[in-house]
Amino acid sequence: MRGMCAAMLTLQAIIVGLAVPVLISVEDVEPSLALPLGLGLALLCVLTAGMLRRPWAYWIGHATQVATIGLGFLSTPMFFVGALFALLWISAFLLGRRIEADKARWAREAEED
């Protein structure tokens, strides 16, 4: 689960970071607003990806999805991008939990045999 979620957050950090110049040049968002929001969110994604060993870091990961969708208020296409990353995040989270549960079950079954 950690690997898949970390990969999603890392990719999300790249995309959010690349959205900053678009916010400034295309959407005419003030750099004093776009830089801290965009780069701050990208940095939060990277830091969270590194902290996923701790269970509470997944809550920060959930919050980054909401924040990415929130960038849609600055640039409408970010609603779509944020929703896409939220879907990928939830998929990685749920699939990862299922894989970990299966691994634990297989380990128990192997011990019983």
N, CA, C and O of each residue as an XYZ file, in Angstrom:
452
protein
N       0.833     -1.185      0.000
C       0.000      0.000      0.000
C       0.881      1.253      0.000
O       0.624      2.216     -0.722
N       1.915      1.212      0.822
C       2.768      2.387      0.942
C       3.417      2.744     -0.383
O       3.487      3.920     -0.740
N       3.892      1.751     -1.114
C       4.561      2.013     -2.390
C       3.642      2.630     -3.421
O       4.015      3.575     -4.116
N       2.441      2.093     -3.517
C       1.497      2.634     -4.505
C       1.054      4.044     -4.135
O       0.964      4.916     -4.999
N       0.780      4.267     -2.864
C       0.352      5.601     -2.435
C       1.491      6.612     -2.576
O       1.260      7.759     -2.961
N       2.706      6.194     -2.269
C       3.850      7.091     -2.425
C       4.055      7.458     -3.891
O       4.384      8.600     -4.210
N       3.860      6.491     -4.775
C       3.990      6.776     -6.208
C       2.938      7.778     -6.663
O       3.239      8.676     -7.449
N       1.707      7.634     -6.177
C       0.639      8.574     -6.541
C       0.961      9.982     -6.043
O       0.774     10.962     -6.765
N       1.444     10.074     -4.807
C       1.774     11.395     -4.262
C       2.952     12.034     -4.986
O       2.971     13.249     -5.188
N       3.922     11.235     -5.372
C       5.073     11.771     -6.100
C       4.655     12.290     -7.471
O       5.062     13.377     -7.880
N       3.857     11.523     -8.164
C       3.346     11.977     -9.458
C       2.477     13.216     -9.295
O       2.535     14.138    -10.108
N       1.684     13.230     -8.253
C       0.837     14.389     -7.981
C       1.684     15.629     -7.700
O       1.335     16.727     -8.135
N       2.783     15.464     -6.984
C       3.666     16.594     -6.699
C       4.225     17.181     -7.988
O       4.313     18.401     -8.129
N       4.598     16.329     -8.917
C       5.132     16.805    -10.197
C       4.074     17.595    -10.956
O       4.348     18.684    -11.460
N       2.868     17.046    -11.037
C       1.795     17.701    -11.789
C       1.393     19.014    -11.136
O       1.189     20.009    -11.832
N       1.277     19.035     -9.824
C       0.905     20.273     -9.130
C       2.008     21.317     -9.296
O       1.722     22.500     -9.483
N       3.261     20.884     -9.227
C       4.366     21.816     -9.441
C       4.354     22.397    -10.845
O       4.634     23.580    -11.040
N       4.030     21.560    -11.821
C       3.962     22.048    -13.204
C       2.729     22.926    -13.453
O       2.674     23.667    -14.435
N       1.762     22.835    -12.573
C       0.565     23.671    -12.724
C       0.824     25.120    -12.310
O       0.077     26.017    -12.702
N       1.861     25.354    -11.531
C       2.136     26.712    -11.050
C       2.374     27.697    -12.198
O       1.749     28.758    -12.204
N       3.246     27.401    -13.169
C       3.404     28.345    -14.281
C       2.109     28.559    -15.076
O       1.862     29.646    -15.598
N       1.297     27.516    -15.157
C       0.014     27.657    -15.853
C      -0.897     28.593    -15.075
O      -1.573     29.439    -15.660
N      -0.915     28.442    -13.765
C      -1.732     29.330    -12.948
C      -1.316     30.789    -13.136
O      -2.158     31.684    -13.206
N      -0.016     31.007    -13.216
C       0.489     32.375    -13.316
C       0.288     32.940    -14.715
O      -0.228     34.048    -14.864
N       0.688     32.199    -15.740
C       0.688     32.766    -17.088
C      -0.651     32.645    -17.814
O      -1.037     33.560    -18.542
N      -1.349     31.558    -17.632
C      -2.589     31.358    -18.367
C      -3.796     31.867    -17.583
O      -4.671     32.529    -18.140
N      -3.836     31.557    -16.304
C      -4.996     31.916    -15.487
C      -4.851     33.281    -14.810
O      -5.773     33.737    -14.134
N      -3.715     33.926    -14.986
C      -3.450     35.248    -14.403
C      -3.613     35.290    -12.878
O      -4.083     36.281    -12.319
N      -3.219     34.206    -12.226
C      -3.194     34.181    -10.768
C      -1.920     34.881    -10.321
O      -0.856     34.660    -10.899
N      -2.015     35.703     -9.322
C      -0.846     36.415     -8.814
C       0.220     35.410     -8.363
O      -0.096     34.430     -7.688
N       1.475     35.652     -8.734
C       2.541     34.746     -8.286
C       2.627     34.634     -6.764
O       3.015     33.591     -6.238
N       2.269     35.693     -6.065
C       2.315     35.654     -4.602
C       1.281     34.687     -4.024
O       1.380     34.296     -2.860
N       0.307     34.306     -4.816
C      -0.682     33.315     -4.397
C      -0.373     31.943     -4.995
O      -0.442     30.930     -4.299
N      -0.034     31.912     -6.282
C       0.185     30.642     -6.978
C       1.423     29.908     -6.475
O       1.386     28.690     -6.303
N       2.505     30.619     -6.238
C       3.749     29.957     -5.811
C       3.612     29.268     -4.457
O       3.931     28.084     -4.351
N       3.145     29.973     -3.405
C       3.040     29.267     -2.118
C       2.014     28.131     -2.139
O       2.246     27.078     -1.546
N       0.882     28.339     -2.818
C      -0.132     27.285     -2.851
C       0.332     26.086     -3.665
O       0.287     24.954     -3.185
N       0.772     26.326     -4.878
C       1.162     25.228     -5.755
C       2.408     24.505     -5.289
O       2.417     23.282     -5.155
N       3.469     25.274     -5.041
C       4.721     24.636     -4.618
C       4.620     24.090     -3.203
O       5.238     23.075     -2.881
N       3.844     24.758     -2.359
C       3.626     24.248     -1.004
C       2.904     22.908     -1.029
O       3.256     21.984     -0.295
N       1.887     22.816     -1.885
C       1.150     21.558     -2.006
C       2.039     20.464     -2.606
O       1.979     19.310     -2.181
N       2.849     20.822     -3.579
C       3.771     19.852     -4.172
C       4.766     19.346     -3.116
O       5.046     18.150     -3.045
N       5.290     20.260     -2.305
C       6.213     19.872     -1.241
C       5.513     18.989     -0.215
O       6.092     18.016      0.268
N       4.271     19.325      0.117
C       3.516     18.505      1.061
C       3.316     17.098      0.520
O       3.388     16.127      1.274
N       3.067     16.978     -0.774
C       2.918     15.651     -1.396
C       4.197     14.838     -1.252
O       4.152     13.662     -0.890
N       5.327     15.456     -1.531
C       6.615     14.746     -1.442
C       6.911     14.350      0.001
O       7.321     13.219      0.264
N       6.708     15.269      0.930
C       6.968     14.959      2.339
C       6.041     13.862      2.850
O       6.462     12.977      3.595
N       4.790     13.928      2.445
C       3.829     12.907      2.870
C       4.198     11.540      2.299
O       4.069     10.524      2.983
N       4.653     11.513      1.053
C       5.077     10.246      0.451
C       6.197      9.613      1.270
O       6.270      8.390      1.390
N       7.057     10.435      1.823
C       8.142      9.916      2.653
C       7.715      9.511      4.052
O       8.425      8.761      4.722
N       6.571      9.993      4.502
C       6.105      9.687      5.863
C       5.075      8.570      5.916
O       4.509      8.314      6.979
N       4.821      7.911      4.818
C       3.750      6.920      4.773
C       4.009      5.678      5.618
O       3.178      4.770      5.651
N       5.137      5.628      6.293
C       5.374      4.521      7.231
C       4.482      4.667      8.459
O       4.227      3.703      9.180
N       4.024      5.872      8.675
C       3.173      6.148      9.829
C       1.716      6.195      9.379
O       1.410      6.788      8.345
N       0.828      5.587     10.129
C      -0.580      5.544      9.709
C      -1.230      6.918      9.565
O      -2.079      7.102      8.694
N      -0.852      7.880     10.394
C      -1.469      9.197     10.322
C      -1.099      9.943      9.045
O      -1.791     10.889      8.669
N      -0.036      9.544      8.378
C       0.377     10.220      7.146
C      -0.637     10.000      6.026
O      -0.746     10.815      5.110
N      -1.373      8.901      6.104
C      -2.407      8.665      5.091
C      -3.520      9.708      5.197
O      -4.137     10.059      4.191
N      -3.779     10.201      6.399
C      -4.764     11.277      6.555
C      -4.285     12.551      5.876
O      -5.082     13.283      5.288
N      -2.990     12.819      5.955
C      -2.440     13.971      5.243
C      -2.562     13.748      3.745
O      -2.838     14.683      2.994
N      -2.358     12.517      3.311
C      -2.535     12.178      1.901
C      -3.958     12.434      1.431
O      -4.176     12.932      0.327
N      -4.922     12.091      2.273
C      -6.319     12.385      1.940
C      -6.533     13.897      1.820
O      -7.221     14.372      0.916
N      -5.932     14.636      2.748
C      -6.095     16.099      2.738
C      -5.456     16.722      1.499
O      -5.966     17.711      0.972
N      -4.351     16.158      1.033
C      -3.728     16.711     -0.171
C      -4.620     16.529     -1.390
O      -4.580     17.326     -2.327
N      -5.421     15.480     -1.368
C      -6.356     15.288     -2.483
C      -7.412     16.387     -2.493
O      -7.755     16.926     -3.545
N      -7.918     16.710     -1.316
C      -8.909     17.785     -1.203
C      -8.286     19.117     -1.621
O      -8.916     19.911     -2.319
N      -7.050     19.354     -1.192
C      -6.374     20.602     -1.548
C      -6.124     20.702     -3.043
O      -6.230     21.783     -3.621
N      -5.793     19.585     -3.670
C      -5.568     19.599     -5.119
C      -6.860     19.905     -5.862
O      -6.860     20.663     -6.832
N      -7.948     19.322     -5.412
C      -9.246     19.656     -6.012
C      -9.555     21.132     -5.778
O     -10.126     21.796     -6.644
N      -9.180     21.642     -4.614
C      -9.405     23.047     -4.286
C      -8.675     24.010     -5.206
O      -9.098     25.155     -5.364
N      -7.578     23.559     -5.819
C      -6.888     24.416     -6.791
C      -7.774     24.720     -7.993
O      -7.483     25.627     -8.773
N      -8.842     23.968     -8.138
C      -9.789     24.225     -9.215
C     -10.452     25.585     -9.101
O     -10.956     26.111    -10.093
N     -10.460     26.156     -7.920
C     -11.014     27.500     -7.757
C     -10.103     28.559     -8.373
O     -10.540     29.674     -8.660
N      -8.833     28.201     -8.574
C      -7.903     29.096     -9.242
C      -7.819     28.816    -10.738
O      -7.629     29.730    -11.541
N      -7.962     27.556    -11.100
C      -7.923     27.138    -12.498
C      -8.912     25.996    -12.668
O      -8.716     24.919    -12.104
N      -9.949     26.211    -13.420
C     -11.028     25.231    -13.548
C     -10.552     23.832    -13.936
O     -11.078     22.859    -13.396
N      -9.586     23.679    -14.841
C      -9.139     22.311    -15.162
C      -8.564     21.552    -13.963
O      -8.509     20.322    -13.982
N      -8.140     22.262    -12.935
C      -7.600     21.585    -11.763
C      -8.678     20.821    -10.998
O      -8.353     19.918    -10.228
N      -9.955     21.164    -11.192
C     -11.011     20.340    -10.610
C     -10.913     18.924    -11.172
O     -10.994     17.945    -10.431
N     -10.739     18.826    -12.486
C     -10.621     17.524    -13.134
C      -9.340     16.811    -12.708
O      -9.359     15.629    -12.364
N      -8.230     17.543    -12.736
C      -6.939     16.944    -12.359
C      -6.977     16.483    -10.909
O      -6.516     15.387    -10.591
N      -7.525     17.313    -10.034
C      -7.627     16.948     -8.623
C      -8.518     15.737     -8.403
O      -8.196     14.855     -7.607
N      -9.644     15.699     -9.116
C     -10.542     14.548     -8.988
C      -9.878     13.281     -9.515
O     -10.065     12.202     -8.953
N      -9.113     13.407    -10.580
C      -8.402     12.256    -11.130
C      -7.383     11.719    -10.127
O      -7.296     10.510     -9.914
N      -6.615     12.618     -9.515
C      -5.641     12.165     -8.522
C      -6.326     11.617     -7.284
O      -5.825     10.671     -6.677
N      -7.453     12.184     -6.896
C      -8.194     11.638     -5.755
C      -8.656     10.219     -6.050
O      -8.584      9.346     -5.186
N      -9.127      9.990     -7.262
C      -9.552      8.650     -7.658
C      -8.368      7.678     -7.651
O      -8.486      6.551     -7.172
N      -7.236      8.120     -8.181
C      -6.034      7.276     -8.165
C      -5.565      6.998     -6.743
O      -5.166      5.878     -6.425
N      -5.613      8.016     -5.886
C      -5.203      7.870     -4.487
C      -6.096      6.858     -3.773
O      -5.604      5.956     -3.095
N      -7.406      7.013     -3.929
C      -8.340      6.102     -3.268
C      -8.153      4.679     -3.792
O      -8.194      3.717     -3.024
N      -7.949      4.553     -5.091
C      -7.723      3.226     -5.671
C      -6.451      2.591     -5.116
O      -6.457      1.420     -4.736
N      -5.374      3.350     -5.068
C      -4.112      2.829     -4.530
C      -4.257      2.473     -3.057
O      -3.739      1.450     -2.609
N      -4.954      3.304     -2.309
C      -5.157      3.083     -0.877
C      -5.953      1.802     -0.641
O      -5.540      0.946      0.142
N      -7.092      1.670     -1.319
C      -7.953      0.509     -1.106
C      -7.331     -0.766     -1.648
O      -7.387     -1.807     -0.994
N      -6.736     -0.699     -2.834
C      -6.087     -1.878     -3.400
C      -4.903     -2.305     -2.541
O      -4.681     -3.498     -2.337
N      -4.149     -1.342     -2.040
C      -3.019     -1.648     -1.173
C      -3.455     -2.321      0.107
O      -2.815     -3.268      0.563
N      -4.552     -1.837      0.698
C      -5.077     -2.475      1.913
C      -5.509     -3.911      1.629
O      -5.281     -4.808      2.440
N      -6.132     -4.119      0.475
C      -6.578     -5.468      0.123
C      -5.374     -6.397     -0.065
O      -5.397     -7.545      0.380
N      -4.335     -5.905     -0.719
C      -3.137     -6.727     -0.936
C      -2.481     -7.062      0.394
O      -2.061     -8.200      0.602
N      -2.383     -6.083      1.306
C      -1.783     -6.350      2.611
C      -2.603     -7.360      3.407
O      -2.040     -8.217      4.088
N      -3.925     -7.263      3.326
C      -4.777     -8.223      4.026
C      -4.596     -9.625      3.446
O      -4.553    -10.607      4.187
N      -4.491     -9.714      2.126
C      -4.271    -11.018      1.492
C      -2.923    -11.596      1.897
O      -2.821    -12.792      2.172
N      -1.888    -10.764      1.936
C      -0.560    -11.247      2.347
C      -0.595    -11.769      3.773
O      -0.002    -12.806      4.069
N      -1.290    -11.054      4.665
C      -1.388    -11.493      6.057
C      -2.140    -12.821      6.141
O      -1.752    -13.710      6.900
N      -3.214    -12.956      5.362
C      -3.980    -14.200      5.363
C      -3.133    -15.353      4.838
O      -3.158    -16.449      5.398
N      -2.387    -15.112      3.769
C      -1.533    -16.158      3.206
C      -0.450    -16.565      4.194
O      -0.105    -17.742      4.295
N       0.085    -15.591      4.922
C       1.113    -15.917      5.920
C       0.527    -16.778      7.026
O       1.174    -17.721      7.482
N      -0.697    -16.465      7.470
C      -1.346    -17.280      8.511
C      -1.607    -18.689      7.997
O      -1.395    -19.670      8.711
N      -2.068    -18.782      6.759
C      -2.349    -20.101      6.188
C      -1.069    -20.930      6.042
O      -1.080    -22.145      6.244
N       0.024    -20.265      5.691
C       1.306    -20.980      5.553
C       1.801    -21.479      6.909
O       2.408    -22.547      6.982
N       1.553    -20.726      7.986
C       1.958    -21.153      9.317
C       1.136    -22.333      9.796
O       1.634    -23.194     10.522
N      -0.145    -22.374      9.383
C      -1.016    -23.468      9.812
C      -0.673    -24.773      9.113
O      -0.937    -25.850      9.648
N      -0.092    -24.691      7.931
C       0.220    -25.915      7.167
C       1.471    -26.558      7.641
O       1.874    -27.592      7.108
